[in-house]
Amino acid sequence: MRINRILQEKKRPEQKEVDLSLLDEKINSYRGKKGNIIPLLQGAQSIYGYLPDSVFDKLEKELDISKSQMYGVATFYSQFRLSPVGKHIIKVCHGTACHVQNATELTESLAEALEINDGETTPDGLFTLESVACLGCCSLAPVIMIGDEVFGRLNGKSAVKIINEYKNKENQ
């Protein structure tokens, strides 16, 4: 018996134009070096916050690296982002300890409050919600992390309260 997959086409947000000249220094420092794809993509992402399509075009043209090679690397490693992310990335831990302590409730409550799905960014560009395998804070389970700040022993209501505090700070 063959199972047919139902593919959902994800709409990628429109990408704004970026100043590609900011990449020139990185390109020149890695020109002709073996194993240059990862550091080039890391450098581009540190400049733009994600990897705009135009970055792949420029690297292909300047360094003769195929887009398929670059996309292969960028989609293999979870550190790379192909879409813009929010100013605040909310990571919800779904490791064993957090899962047992109902991390799913946190994700669902945050998604509802922000009106986005896991892996998406709010339309105002303020928050990105993402589930992660483990944040290494098992004794505080369940845990979320926003930027470098860890919040533990949460439930859905307390997690949403934290997000609302971030929103209030942004509106001041």
Secondary structure, 3 states (H helix, E strand, C coil): CCCCCCCCCCCCCCCCCCCHHHHHHHHHHHCCCCCCHHHHHHHHHHHHCCCCHHHHHHHHHHHCCCHHHHHHHHHHCCCCCCCCCCCEEEEEECCHHHHHCCHHHHHHHHHHHHCCCCCCECCCCCEEEEEECCCCCHHHCCCEEECCEEECCCCHHHHHHHHHHHHHHHCC
